[in-house]
């Protein structure tokens, strides 16, 4: 198995038109410069606290407005917040 797979193996151009690709998150800071414009989101991030078991952590996320730029790249987004807690 290759350690660094070539990006040409991940072509999605010939997918059936009824197959949609999206992600489970739209506010991921790590996508700045790839999905999100670096200049637009350089200083517009928020911190939210999370707990997993007995550990707590802080997660840096983009503001909700980032979804506008997200949908320029993806046509579908998983919303799983109701799995954890009803709205």
VMD Tcl script that builds the backbone (N, CA, C; Angstrom):
set m [mol new atoms 261]
animate dup $m
set s [atomselect $m all]
$s set {name element resname resid chain x y z} {
  {N N UNK 1 A 0.839 -1.180 0.000}
  {CA C UNK 1 A 0.000 0.000 0.000}
  {C C UNK 1 A 0.886 1.245 0.000}
  {N N UNK 2 A 0.535 2.222 -0.823}
  {CA C UNK 2 A 1.293 3.454 -0.905}
  {C C UNK 2 A 1.088 4.301 0.335}
  {N N UNK 3 A 2.144 4.947 0.796}
  {CA C UNK 3 A 2.014 5.844 1.933}
  {C C UNK 3 A 1.418 7.175 1.528}
  {N N UNK 4 A 1.741 7.676 0.349}
  {CA C UNK 4 A 1.237 8.952 -0.150}
  {C C UNK 4 A 0.465 8.714 -1.445}
  {N N UNK 5 A -0.809 8.372 -1.336}
  {CA C UNK 5 A -1.557 8.092 -2.557}
  {C C UNK 5 A -1.658 9.330 -3.445}
  {N N UNK 6 A -1.587 9.110 -4.728}
  {CA C UNK 6 A -1.677 10.196 -5.686}
  {C C UNK 6 A -3.110 10.710 -5.762}
  {N N UNK 7 A -3.267 12.016 -5.868}
  {CA C UNK 7 A -4.606 12.610 -5.912}
  {C C UNK 7 A -5.372 12.233 -7.167}
  {N N UNK 8 A -4.687 11.772 -8.210}
  {CA C UNK 8 A -5.404 11.400 -9.437}
  {C C UNK 8 A -6.241 10.134 -9.247}
  {N N UNK 9 A -6.080 9.427 -8.149}
  {CA C UNK 9 A -6.897 8.246 -7.875}
  {C C UNK 9 A -8.257 8.617 -7.280}
  {N N UNK 10 A -8.434 9.877 -6.924}
  {CA C UNK 10 A -9.662 10.318 -6.272}
  {C C UNK 10 A -10.444 11.254 -7.182}
  {N N UNK 11 A -10.826 10.765 -8.327}
  {CA C UNK 11 A -11.581 11.555 -9.285}
  {C C UNK 11 A -13.078 11.320 -9.092}
  {N N UNK 12 A -13.839 12.395 -9.006}
  {CA C UNK 12 A -15.273 12.296 -8.772}
  {C C UNK 12 A -16.090 12.837 -9.953}
  {N N UNK 13 A -15.459 13.093 -11.055}
  {CA C UNK 13 A -16.154 13.712 -12.183}
  {C C UNK 13 A -17.182 12.802 -12.840}
  {N N UNK 14 A -16.995 11.493 -12.763}
  {CA C UNK 14 A -17.901 10.581 -13.449}
  {C C UNK 14 A -18.947 9.970 -12.530}
  {N N UNK 15 A -19.206 10.588 -11.398}
  {CA C UNK 15 A -20.237 10.075 -10.492}
  {C C UNK 15 A -21.617 10.238 -11.110}
  {N N UNK 16 A -22.508 9.360 -10.744}
  {CA C UNK 16 A -23.898 9.465 -11.176}
  {C C UNK 16 A -24.458 10.805 -10.708}
  {N N UNK 17 A -25.284 11.474 -11.503}
  {CA C UNK 17 A -25.785 12.804 -11.122}
  {C C UNK 17 A -26.636 12.813 -9.845}
  {N N UNK 18 A -27.123 11.659 -9.409}
  {CA C UNK 18 A -27.908 11.612 -8.179}
  {C C UNK 18 A -27.080 11.209 -6.957}
  {N N UNK 19 A -25.763 11.161 -7.106}
  {CA C UNK 19 A -24.867 10.899 -5.983}
  {C C UNK 19 A -24.305 12.238 -5.526}
  {N N UNK 20 A -24.489 12.546 -4.253}
  {CA C UNK 20 A -24.031 13.811 -3.703}
  {C C UNK 20 A -22.950 13.558 -2.657}
  {N N UNK 21 A -21.955 14.415 -2.635}
  {CA C UNK 21 A -20.879 14.302 -1.666}
  {C C UNK 21 A -20.899 15.548 -0.794}
  {N N UNK 22 A -20.841 15.326 0.503}
  {CA C UNK 22 A -20.790 16.427 1.456}
  {C C UNK 22 A -19.935 15.998 2.630}
  {N N UNK 23 A -20.031 16.739 3.701}
  {CA C UNK 23 A -19.253 16.439 4.893}
  {C C UNK 23 A -20.155 16.469 6.120}
  {N N UNK 24 A -19.602 16.066 7.246}
  {CA C UNK 24 A -20.343 16.086 8.503}
  {C C UNK 24 A -20.100 17.381 9.265}
  {N N UNK 25 A -19.338 18.272 8.724}
  {CA C UNK 25 A -19.068 19.545 9.382}
  {C C UNK 25 A -18.861 20.611 8.326}
  {N N UNK 26 A -19.286 21.814 8.632}
  {CA C UNK 26 A -19.090 22.918 7.699}
  {C C UNK 26 A -18.257 24.032 8.314}
  {N N UNK 27 A -17.815 23.885 9.547}
  {CA C UNK 27 A -17.140 24.977 10.242}
  {C C UNK 27 A -15.706 24.623 10.625}
  {N N UNK 28 A -15.107 23.701 9.920}
  {CA C UNK 28 A -13.781 23.182 10.237}
  {C C UNK 28 A -12.695 24.196 9.887}
  {N N UNK 29 A -11.972 24.668 10.880}
  {CA C UNK 29 A -10.935 25.681 10.696}
  {C C UNK 29 A -9.815 25.181 9.789}
  {N N UNK 30 A -9.557 23.895 9.784}
  {CA C UNK 30 A -8.490 23.332 8.964}
  {C C UNK 30 A -8.691 23.494 7.470}
  {N N UNK 31 A -9.873 23.865 7.046}
  {CA C UNK 31 A -10.146 24.052 5.625}
  {C C UNK 31 A -9.860 25.469 5.139}
  {N N UNK 32 A -9.397 26.336 6.027}
  {CA C UNK 32 A -9.057 27.688 5.585}
  {C C UNK 32 A -7.909 27.576 4.592}
  {N N UNK 33 A -8.078 28.204 3.457}
  {CA C UNK 33 A -7.089 28.133 2.386}
  {C C UNK 33 A -7.389 27.039 1.381}
  {N N UNK 34 A -8.287 26.094 1.728}
  {CA C UNK 34 A -8.686 25.031 0.805}
  {C C UNK 34 A -10.128 25.228 0.364}
  {N N UNK 35 A -11.035 25.264 1.323}
  {CA C UNK 35 A -12.456 25.482 1.054}
  {C C UNK 35 A -12.824 26.936 1.348}
  {N N UNK 36 A -12.276 27.450 2.421}
  {CA C UNK 36 A -12.603 28.802 2.869}
  {C C UNK 36 A -11.498 29.780 2.529}
  {N N UNK 37 A -11.879 30.978 2.146}
  {CA C UNK 37 A -10.944 32.031 1.800}
  {C C UNK 37 A -10.183 32.479 3.037}
  {N N UNK 38 A -8.875 32.435 2.960}
  {CA C UNK 38 A -8.044 32.748 4.123}
  {C C UNK 38 A -8.282 34.166 4.636}
  {N N UNK 39 A -8.340 35.133 3.751}
  {CA C UNK 39 A -8.514 36.522 4.161}
  {C C UNK 39 A -9.858 36.737 4.872}
  {N N UNK 40 A -10.879 36.065 4.417}
  {CA C UNK 40 A -12.220 36.264 4.974}
  {C C UNK 40 A -12.352 35.713 6.395}
  {N N UNK 41 A -11.660 34.631 6.698}
  {CA C UNK 41 A -11.844 33.961 7.988}
  {C C UNK 41 A -10.611 34.028 8.895}
  {N N UNK 42 A -9.652 34.871 8.551}
  {CA C UNK 42 A -8.415 34.955 9.329}
  {C C UNK 42 A -8.693 35.270 10.805}
  {N N UNK 43 A -9.568 36.211 11.091}
  {CA C UNK 43 A -9.827 36.639 12.469}
  {C C UNK 43 A -11.272 36.414 12.902}
  {N N UNK 44 A -11.994 35.554 12.223}
  {CA C UNK 44 A -13.407 35.333 12.566}
  {C C UNK 44 A -13.632 33.876 12.941}
  {N N UNK 45 A -13.129 33.504 14.090}
  {CA C UNK 45 A -13.286 32.138 14.584}
  {C C UNK 45 A -13.882 32.208 15.977}
  {N N UNK 46 A -14.514 31.143 16.372}
  {CA C UNK 46 A -15.035 31.087 17.737}
  {C C UNK 46 A -14.532 29.812 18.409}
  {N N UNK 47 A -14.548 29.828 19.717}
  {CA C UNK 47 A -14.114 28.688 20.511}
  {C C UNK 47 A -15.346 28.118 21.203}
  {N N UNK 48 A -15.522 26.817 21.119}
  {CA C UNK 48 A -16.615 26.186 21.858}
  {C C UNK 48 A -16.052 25.055 22.702}
  {N N UNK 49 A -16.598 24.956 23.896}
  {CA C UNK 49 A -16.139 23.936 24.833}
  {C C UNK 49 A -16.893 22.639 24.586}
  {N N UNK 50 A -16.199 21.533 24.704}
  {CA C UNK 50 A -16.794 20.206 24.551}
  {C C UNK 50 A -16.266 19.325 25.665}
  {N N UNK 51 A -17.032 18.304 25.979}
  {CA C UNK 51 A -16.530 17.325 26.934}
  {C C UNK 51 A -16.749 15.935 26.366}
  {N N UNK 52 A -15.741 15.112 26.546}
  {CA C UNK 52 A -15.791 13.722 26.108}
  {C C UNK 52 A -15.401 12.898 27.325}
  {N N UNK 53 A -16.382 12.175 27.847}
  {CA C UNK 53 A -16.126 11.454 29.093}
  {C C UNK 53 A -15.816 12.441 30.193}
  {N N UNK 54 A -14.677 12.271 30.843}
  {CA C UNK 54 A -14.275 13.184 31.915}
  {C C UNK 54 A -13.340 14.269 31.421}
  {N N UNK 55 A -13.024 14.254 30.157}
  {CA C UNK 55 A -12.101 15.248 29.621}
  {C C UNK 55 A -12.878 16.373 28.950}
  {N N UNK 56 A -12.379 17.565 29.091}
  {CA C UNK 56 A -12.976 18.693 28.384}
  {C C UNK 56 A -11.934 19.272 27.438}
  {N N UNK 57 A -12.408 19.827 26.354}
  {CA C UNK 57 A -11.520 20.406 25.366}
  {C C UNK 57 A -12.176 21.612 24.736}
  {N N UNK 58 A -11.381 22.381 24.065}
  {CA C UNK 58 A -11.889 23.543 23.344}
  {C C UNK 58 A -11.688 23.303 21.860}
  {N N UNK 59 A -12.719 23.602 21.100}
  {CA C UNK 59 A -12.674 23.409 19.651}
  {C C UNK 59 A -12.793 24.761 18.970}
  {N N UNK 60 A -11.874 25.038 18.069}
  {CA C UNK 60 A -11.919 26.278 17.311}
  {C C UNK 60 A -12.733 26.030 16.039}
  {N N UNK 61 A -13.739 26.848 15.803}
  {CA C UNK 61 A -14.612 26.684 14.639}
  {C C UNK 61 A -14.828 28.026 13.952}
  {N N UNK 62 A -15.239 27.941 12.707}
  {CA C UNK 62 A -15.608 29.144 11.968}
  {C C UNK 62 A -17.016 29.561 12.365}
  {N N UNK 63 A -17.347 30.784 12.077}
  {CA C UNK 63 A -18.695 31.271 12.353}
  {C C UNK 63 A -19.687 30.614 11.400}
  {N N UNK 64 A -20.950 30.616 11.768}
  {CA C UNK 64 A -22.000 29.967 10.976}
  {C C UNK 64 A -22.055 30.530 9.559}
  {N N UNK 65 A -21.692 31.775 9.372}
  {CA C UNK 65 A -21.729 32.396 8.051}
  {C C UNK 65 A -20.838 31.679 7.036}
  {N N UNK 66 A -19.914 30.862 7.514}
  {CA C UNK 66 A -19.024 30.140 6.603}
  {C C UNK 66 A -19.774 29.157 5.713}
  {N N UNK 67 A -20.998 28.802 6.103}
  {CA C UNK 67 A -21.775 27.849 5.309}
  {C C UNK 67 A -22.022 28.378 3.890}
  {N N UNK 68 A -22.049 29.684 3.731}
  {CA C UNK 68 A -22.230 30.288 2.406}
  {C C UNK 68 A -21.101 29.858 1.466}
  {N N UNK 69 A -19.887 29.907 1.943}
  {CA C UNK 69 A -18.751 29.498 1.116}
  {C C UNK 69 A -18.660 27.971 1.011}
  {N N UNK 70 A -19.085 27.262 2.047}
  {CA C UNK 70 A -19.109 25.793 2.024}
  {C C UNK 70 A -19.930 25.298 0.830}
  {N N UNK 71 A -21.110 25.875 0.625}
  {CA C UNK 71 A -21.994 25.408 -0.442}
  {C C UNK 71 A -21.526 25.810 -1.839}
  {N N UNK 72 A -20.469 26.551 -1.942}
  {CA C UNK 72 A -19.854 26.787 -3.248}
  {C C UNK 72 A -19.055 25.557 -3.683}
  {N N UNK 73 A -18.740 24.668 -2.722}
  {CA C UNK 73 A -17.940 23.480 -3.003}
  {C C UNK 73 A -18.719 22.175 -2.880}
  {N N UNK 74 A -19.672 22.134 -1.961}
  {CA C UNK 74 A -20.449 20.923 -1.696}
  {C C UNK 74 A -21.930 21.238 -1.807}
  {N N UNK 75 A -22.716 20.251 -2.217}
  {CA C UNK 75 A -24.155 20.480 -2.368}
  {C C UNK 75 A -24.971 19.869 -1.231}
  {N N UNK 76 A -24.313 19.223 -0.289}
  {CA C UNK 76 A -25.033 18.566 0.799}
  {C C UNK 76 A -24.202 18.676 2.076}
  {N N UNK 77 A -24.895 18.756 3.217}
  {CA C UNK 77 A -24.231 18.867 4.516}
  {C C UNK 77 A -24.997 18.030 5.524}
  {N N UNK 78 A -24.294 17.200 6.258}
  {CA C UNK 78 A -24.929 16.384 7.298}
  {C C UNK 78 A -25.191 17.258 8.518}
  {N N UNK 79 A -26.409 17.223 9.009}
  {CA C UNK 79 A -26.766 17.913 10.253}
  {C C UNK 79 A -27.070 16.844 11.281}
  {N N UNK 80 A -26.155 16.618 12.194}
  {CA C UNK 80 A -26.344 15.545 13.162}
  {C C UNK 80 A -26.578 16.058 14.582}
  {N N UNK 81 A -26.802 17.358 14.735}
  {CA C UNK 81 A -26.958 17.907 16.074}
  {C C UNK 81 A -28.165 17.310 16.794}
  {N N UNK 82 A -29.218 16.930 16.091}
  {CA C UNK 82 A -30.381 16.358 16.757}
  {C C UNK 82 A -30.129 14.934 17.225}
  {N N UNK 83 A -29.069 14.309 16.747}
  {CA C UNK 83 A -28.685 13.000 17.250}
  {C C UNK 83 A -28.235 13.110 18.700}
  {N N UNK 84 A -27.567 14.201 19.021}
  {CA C UNK 84 A -27.030 14.408 20.360}
  {C C UNK 84 A -28.018 15.103 21.290}
  {N N UNK 85 A -28.836 16.003 20.736}
  {CA C UNK 85 A -29.762 16.756 21.547}
  {C C UNK 85 A -30.831 17.347 20.632}
  {N N UNK 86 A -32.095 17.282 21.032}
  {CA C UNK 86 A -33.167 17.868 20.226}
  {C C UNK 86 A -32.992 19.373 20.157}
  {N N UNK 87 A -33.410 19.946 19.031}
  {CA C UNK 87 A -33.318 21.413 18.883}
  {C C UNK 87 A -34.229 22.122 19.849}
}
mol reanalyze $m
mol bondsrecalc $m
mol representation Tube
mol addrep $m
